Amino acid sequence: MKKNNKFTKILCTIGPASDNRKIIKKMYQNGMNGVRINTAHGDFEGYQKIIDTVRSVIDVPIVLDIKGPEVRIRLPYKLFINKNTQFKIYASSHKTEPYFSFNIIKDISEKDKILIDDGKYICKIIKKAKDFVIVRSKRNIELIPNKSINIPERALSLPSLSEKDIEAIRFAQKNNIEYIALSFVRDKNDLINLREKLAGAEIKIIAKIENRQGVENIDEILENCAGVMIARGDLGVELSVKKIPRIQKEIITKCNNVGKISIVATQILESMVSNPTPTRAEVSDITNAILDGADCLMLSQETAVGDFPVECVKQMSEIANETEKYVRLKHIKINKNNISENISLAAANLAKKLSVKKIICMTRSGYTAKNIVKHRVNKPVIAIVPNKQIQKQLMLCYSITPFVYYNDSWDYSMLEIIKQLLKDKILEKKGDILFTTGRHSKESKRTTTIEVHNIKDLSDYMGLPA
């Protein structure tokens, strides 16, 4: 299937609006690079159906989003509450009244504010008892089951993983999922705990940054994950919404500096849930995220329940294609004693100065390819990797297109790789390419070689037909 060739990656949440082969195929053809399954809604039978449907049509990474230490409001049905009317929220399961998904009574106090549904409703705690709190809102409330709960300024003593999260982890292992996104990451311990539960599985972790602790501990979080998702919905509730643009830019920059994936999420194209075209503000938001250095943009309800899932992907791809013309080489500080980082910087600079068509990178883990693209050289990077899992994990990285062409034979001939790329029509017989590898090195994260070649010269040298 023909696929959009932009550099910025698009991650789409699959739900009722998109959970069929025809829509998924069209979304892929218009630029979708990966799919997300949100375990805050639905059940494992439904998640399995999504996985089976996706994998029957396309070969892209799947991100399983688990709830982590978050609180939601539970109730058996919708509940309408008039403004200034007091109502109870119980500490634990209740048959007829609203209750918290975790018992947080001990962590909150009278006069605290409880924000419901991403801050849509602001309630004040009037009274606190042992098993419930009494709250009141100054506006009418429509309580819907499973909506989010935030208590700004309070650090809640929640377990990093719920029972359903642990079940989801086993589910991810069984299905060879590429990524798990952990919600409400507070510090490195949440990630270490998740990694222990994964028990050696080759599943990468994405840390969702959506609370004050996550922002404050971003450096240690980045050291313990493959990338982060800047989840602006809950983050804008936990912190002042005015701070979110600055925080987003700072986190993207930190991700670029260390070669980790950055995903921007929430309200990317929210108007397109019910409209066929984006607002000017949404286009500006997407453009700025790409110029700041985001690897990936994520669509949530736009593709899960919206009226125009395919059009959303198409619009985002077109915005990305236009914006990427103006992405410039980033000047990132590197470790002067790290050979691979120096080689990667030299490769980025050479590719820019020599106007090579493509960069071809042999990489065992994806480390070198990510080190090159973090400089935003803005050239297509073809990553040659040893297995399918690494291939699909790299599909969420800016400008990287990965292929499996060898089985961990590190001295595999460059000429054989070029021949295969020409055969598969990934390369054309014109222009120059830059090739990097860890030739003659047993270190899994050491790049030692840069070569620049004219593709036609290589083709003639190998005696390939014109």
C-alpha positions in Angstrom: 0.0 0.0 0.0 1.3 3.5 -0.8 2.0 5.5 2.3 2.6 9.2 3.0 6.3 9.9 3.2 6.4 12.7 5.7 9.0 12.7 8.5 6.7 13.5 11.5 5.0 10.4 12.8 1.3 10.1 13.6 -0.1 7.8 16.3 -3.8 7.1 16.1 -6.1 5.9 18.9 -8.4 3.1 17.6 -12.0 3.1 18.8 -15.5 2.6 17.5 -15.0 5.2 14.7 -11.9 3.4 13.3 -12.0 -0.2 14.4 -12.5 -1.8 10.9 -10.1 -2.9 8.2 -11.2 -0.3 5.6 -10.8 2.7 7.9 -7.5 1.5 9.3 -6.1 0.9 5.7 -7.2 4.4 4.7 -5.7 6.0 7.7 -2.4 4.2 7.0 -2.4 5.3 3.4 -2.9 8.9 4.5 0.0 8.9 7.0 -0.8 6.9 10.1 2.4 5.4 11.6 1.2 3.6 14.7 -1.9 2.8 16.7 -2.8 3.3 20.3 -5.2 1.2 22.4 -6.5 3.0 25.5 -7.2 0.5 28.3 -9.1 3.2 30.3 -12.1 2.1 28.2 -13.3 -1.3 27.0 -12.2 -4.8 27.9 -9.5 -7.3 26.8 -11.7 -9.0 24.3 -12.2 -5.6 22.6 -8.4 -4.9 22.7 -7.7 -8.3 21.1 -10.1 -7.5 18.3 -8.3 -4.2 17.6 -4.9 -5.9 17.5 -6.1 -8.7 15.2 -7.8 -6.2 12.9 -4.8 -3.9 12.7 -2.3 -6.7 12.1 -4.5 -8.2 9.4 -4.2 -5.0 7.4 -0.9 -3.2 8.2 2.4 -3.7 10.0 2.8 -0.8 12.4 3.8 -0.5 16.1 1.0 -0.8 18.7 1.0 1.3 21.8 -0.9 -0.1 24.7 -1.9 2.8 27.0 -2.3 1.6 30.7 -3.9 3.7 33.4 -1.1 3.8 36.0 -1.6 5.9 39.1 -4.7 7.8 38.0 -8.1 8.3 39.6 -11.4 8.2 37.9 -15.0 8.6 39.1 -17.1 5.5 39.0 -20.9 5.3 39.0 -23.5 2.9 37.5 -25.2 5.5 35.3 -25.1 9.1 34.2 -26.0 11.5 37.0 -27.2 15.1 36.6 -26.5 17.4 39.5 -27.7 21.0 39.8 -25.3 23.8 40.7 -24.7 24.4 44.4 -26.2 21.0 45.2 -24.1 19.0 47.6 -23.4 15.3 46.8 -21.3 12.5 48.1 -18.3 10.8 46.5 -17.5 7.5 48.3 -14.0 6.2 49.0 -14.7 2.8 47.4 -17.2 0.8 45.4 -20.8 1.8 45.9 -23.9 0.4 44.2 -25.8 3.6 43.7 -23.6 6.6 44.4 -20.4 8.0 42.7 -17.1 6.7 44.1 -13.4 7.0 43.5 -11.6 4.3 41.5 -8.9 4.4 44.3 -9.4 5.3 48.0 -7.9 8.8 48.2 -9.8 10.0 51.2 -6.7 10.0 53.4 -4.8 12.2 50.9 -7.3 15.0 50.6 -8.8 17.6 52.9 -11.7 19.9 53.3 -11.6 23.0 51.0 -9.6 21.1 48.4 -10.8 21.3 44.9 -11.7 18.2 42.9 -11.6 18.6 39.1 -13.7 16.2 37.1 -13.5 15.3 33.4 -10.2 17.1 32.6 -11.2 20.1 34.7 -14.6 20.5 33.0 -16.3 20.6 36.4 -14.7 22.1 39.5 -16.0 20.9 42.9 -15.0 22.0 46.4 -14.9 19.5 49.3 -17.4 20.8 51.9 -16.9 18.0 54.4 -14.7 15.0 54.8 -15.8 11.8 56.5 -14.1 8.4 56.9 -15.7 6.8 53.9 -16.8 9.7 51.7 -16.5 13.4 50.9 -19.3 15.9 50.4 -18.7 18.2 47.5 -20.4 21.0 45.7 -20.0 22.7 42.3 -21.0 26.2 41.3 -22.3 25.0 37.9 -24.6 22.1 36.7 -22.7 18.8 36.4 -23.3 15.9 34.1 -21.4 13.0 35.8 -20.4 10.3 33.3 -18.8 7.0 34.4 -15.0 6.7 34.2 -14.2 10.4 33.8 -10.9 11.6 35.2 -10.4 13.0 38.7 -7.6 15.5 39.5 -6.7 17.0 42.9 -4.3 19.9 42.1 -1.5 20.4 44.5 -2.0 17.0 46.2 0.5 14.1 45.8 -1.8 11.1 46.0 -0.4 7.9 47.5 -1.5 5.6 44.7 0.0 2.3 43.5 1.9 2.7 40.3 0.1 -0.2 38.7 -3.5 -1.4 39.3 -4.7 -5.0 38.9 -6.0 -4.2 35.5 -2.7 -2.7 34.6 -0.9 -5.9 35.6 -3.4 -7.9 33.5 -2.7 -5.4 30.6 1.1 -6.0 30.9 0.5 -9.8 30.6 -1.7 -9.1 27.6 1.0 -7.0 26.0 3.6 -9.7 26.5 1.2 -12.3 25.0 0.6 -10.2 21.9 4.2 -9.0 21.4 3.1 -5.3 21.7 5.9 -2.8 20.8 5.2 -0.1 23.4 3.4 0.3 26.7 2.5 3.9 27.6 2.3 4.3 31.4 -0.1 7.1 32.5 0.6 9.6 35.3 4.3 8.7 35.7 5.6 10.5 38.8 9.3 9.5 39.0 11.7 6.8 37.9 10.3 4.3 40.4 7.1 4.0 38.5 9.1 3.0 35.4 11.4 0.7 37.2 8.3 -1.1 38.7 6.8 -1.5 35.3 10.1 -2.8 33.8 10.2 -5.4 36.5 6.7 -6.5 35.7 7.7 -6.9 32.0 10.2 -9.5 33.1 12.7 -9.1 30.3 10.1 -8.7 27.4 11.4 -6.5 24.6 8.6 -4.0 25.1 9.6 -0.3 25.2 8.1 2.1 27.7 6.6 5.5 27.0 6.2 7.7 30.1 3.1 9.9 30.0 3.8 13.2 31.6 0.5 14.6 33.0 1.2 15.8 36.5 3.5 18.1 38.5 5.7 15.3 39.7 6.3 14.0 36.2 7.4 17.5 35.1 9.7 18.0 38.1 11.3 14.6 37.6 11.6 14.6 33.8 15.4 14.0 33.7 15.3 10.8 35.7 12.2 9.7 33.9 14.0 10.1 30.5 16.8 8.0 31.7 14.4 5.1 32.3 12.2 5.0 29.2 12.2 5.0 25.4 10.3 8.3 25.2 7.6 10.5 26.7 4.1 11.5 25.8 3.3 15.1 26.7 -0.4 14.5 27.7 -1.7 18.0 27.7 -5.2 17.2 29.0 -4.5 16.1 32.5 -1.3 18.2 32.6 -3.4 21.3 31.9 -5.6 20.4 34.8 -2.8 19.6 37.3 -0.9 22.8 36.4 -1.9 26.2 35.1 -2.9 25.8 31.4 -0.7 28.9 30.7 2.4 26.9 31.6 1.7 24.0 29.2 3.2 25.5 26.0 6.5 26.2 27.8 6.6 22.8 29.4 5.9 21.1 26.1 8.8 22.9 24.4 11.2 22.2 27.3 10.3 18.5 27.3 10.7 18.1 23.6 14.1 19.8 23.8 15.2 17.4 26.5 14.0 14.4 24.4 16.0 15.7 21.4 19.1 16.2 23.5 19.2 12.5 24.6 17.7 10.9 21.5 14.4 9.8 23.1 11.0 9.9 21.4 8.7 12.8 22.1 4.9 12.5 21.5 2.6 15.4 21.8 -1.0 14.5 22.7 -4.5 15.8 23.5 -6.7 18.2 21.6 -4.4 18.1 18.5 -7.4 18.3 16.2 -10.3 18.4 18.6 -12.5 20.5 16.4 -12.4 17.7 13.8 -14.2 15.3 16.1 -17.3 16.8 14.5 -15.9 19.0 11.7 -14.1 18.0 8.4 -11.5 20.7 8.6 -9.2 22.0 11.4 -9.1 25.4 13.0 -6.3 27.9 12.3 -5.2 27.5 16.0 -4.9 23.7 15.6 -2.8 24.1 12.5 -0.5 26.5 14.3 -0.3 24.1 17.3 0.8 21.2 15.1 3.2 23.4 13.2 4.9 24.6 16.3 5.2 21.1 17.8 7.0 19.9 14.7 9.3 23.0 14.6 10.1 22.4 18.2 11.3 18.9 17.4 8.4 16.5 18.2 8.8 13.1 16.8 5.2 12.1 16.8 1.7 13.6 17.2 -1.1 11.6 18.7 -4.8 11.7 17.8 -7.2 10.5 20.6 -10.9 11.0 20.3 -10.4 12.4 16.8 -9.8 8.9 15.4 -11.4 6.8 18.2 -14.9 8.3 18.2 -14.8 11.2 15.8 -16.8 11.6 12.6 -13.7 12.1 10.4 -10.8 9.8 11.4 -9.3 9.5 7.9 -9.6 13.3 7.2 -7.8 14.0 10.5 -4.8 11.9 9.5 -4.8 13.4 6.0 -4.9 17.0 7.4 -2.1 16.3 9.9 0.1 14.7 7.1 -0.4 17.7 4.9 0.5 20.1 7.7 3.6 18.1 8.5 4.7 18.0 4.8 4.4 21.7 4.6 6.1 22.4 8.0 9.0 20.0 7.5 10.4 22.2 4.7 11.4 24.7 7.4 12.9 22.3 10.0 16.5 23.2 10.6 19.6 21.4 11.9 19.6 21.5 15.7 22.8 22.3 17.6 22.7 19.7 20.4 25.5 19.3 22.9 27.1 15.8 22.7 29.4 13.8 24.9 32.8 14.5 23.5 34.1 11.1 24.7 31.3 9.1 23.1 32.4 7.9 19.6 28.9 7.1 18.4 27.5 10.5 19.3 30.4 12.2 17.5 30.0 10.0 14.4 26.3 10.7 14.4 26.8 14.4 14.6 29.4 14.2 11.8 27.0 12.2 9.7 24.2 14.8 10.2 26.5 17.7 9.3 27.9 15.8 6.2 24.5 14.9 5.0 23.4 18.5 5.2 26.6 19.9 3.5 26.8 17.3 0.8 23.0 17.3 0.1 22.8 13.5 0.2 19.6 11.9 -0.8 19.3 9.5 2.1 21.2 8.4 5.2 21.5 4.6 5.6 22.3 3.4 9.0 23.0 -0.2 10.2 22.0 -0.4 13.8 21.4 -3.3 16.2 19.2 -1.4 18.6 18.2 1.8 16.8 20.6 3.9 19.0 22.6 5.2 16.1 19.6 6.1 13.9 18.0 8.0 16.8 21.3 9.8 17.5 21.4 11.0 13.9 17.8 12.2 13.7 17.9 14.1 17.0 20.0 16.7 15.1 17.0 17.1 12.7 19.2 16.8 9.6 15.8 16.6 7.8 16.9 13.8 5.4 15.2 10.4 5.1 17.0 7.9 7.4 16.9 4.3 6.4 17.6 2.1 9.5 18.8 -1.4 8.7 17.9 -3.5 11.8 18.2 -7.1 12.9 14.6 -8.0 13.8 10.9 -7.0 13.4 10.5 -5.7 17.0 13.2 -3.1 16.6 11.9 -2.2 13.2 8.4 -1.4 14.4 9.7 0.4 17.5 11.6 2.8 15.3 8.5 3.6 13.2 7.6 6.3 15.8 10.9 8.2 15.4 11.1 11.3 13.3 12.3 10.7 9.7 13.4 7.0 10.3 12.1 4.3 7.9 13.4 0.9 9.3 14.0 -2.4 7.4 15.0 -5.9 8.5 17.8 -6.9 6.1 20.2 -8.9 8.2 20.3 -11.3 11.2 22.7 -9.6 13.5 25.7 -10.2 11.2 27.4 -7.0 12.0 29.9 -7.1 9.1 27.2 -7.7 6.6 28.2 -6.1 3.3 27.2 -2.6 2.6 27.0 -3.5 -1.1 24.5 -6.2 -0.4 22.3 -3.8 1.5 22.5 -1.2 -1.3 21.6 -3.9 -3.8 18.6 -4.9 -1.8 17.4 -1.3 -1.3 17.7 -0.8 -5.1 15.9 -4.1 -5.8 13.0 -3.0 -3.4 13.0 0.5 -5.1 13.7 2.2 -1.8 16.8 3.8 -3.5 17.0 5.3 -7.0 20.1 5.1 -9.1 21.0 8.8 -8.8 22.4 11.1 -6.2 24.6 10.4 -3.1 23.9 8.4 0.0 25.6 8.5 3.4 26.2 5.1 5.1 27.0 4.5 8.8 27.7 1.3 10.7 29.5 -0.2 13.7 31.8 -2.1 11.4 34.4 -4.4 13.2 32.9 -3.5 16.6 31.3 -5.9 19.1 29.9 -3.0 21.1 26.1 -2.9 20.5 26.0 1.0 20.8 29.1 2.0 19.0 29.1 3.5 15.5 32.6 3.6 13.9 32.2 4.3 10.2 30.9 6.9 7.8 30.9 6.3 4.0 29.6 8.6 1.3 28.8 7.1 -2.1 27.2 7.9 -5.4 24.4 5.4 -5.9 25.0 5.0 -9.6 28.7 4.4 -9.0 27.9 1.6 -6.6 25.4 0.1 -9.0 27.9 0.1 -11.8 30.6 -1.3 -9.5 28.3 -4.2 -8.6 27.4 -4.7 -12.3 23.7 -4.1 -11.8 21.6 -3.6 -14.9 21.0 0.1 -15.8 
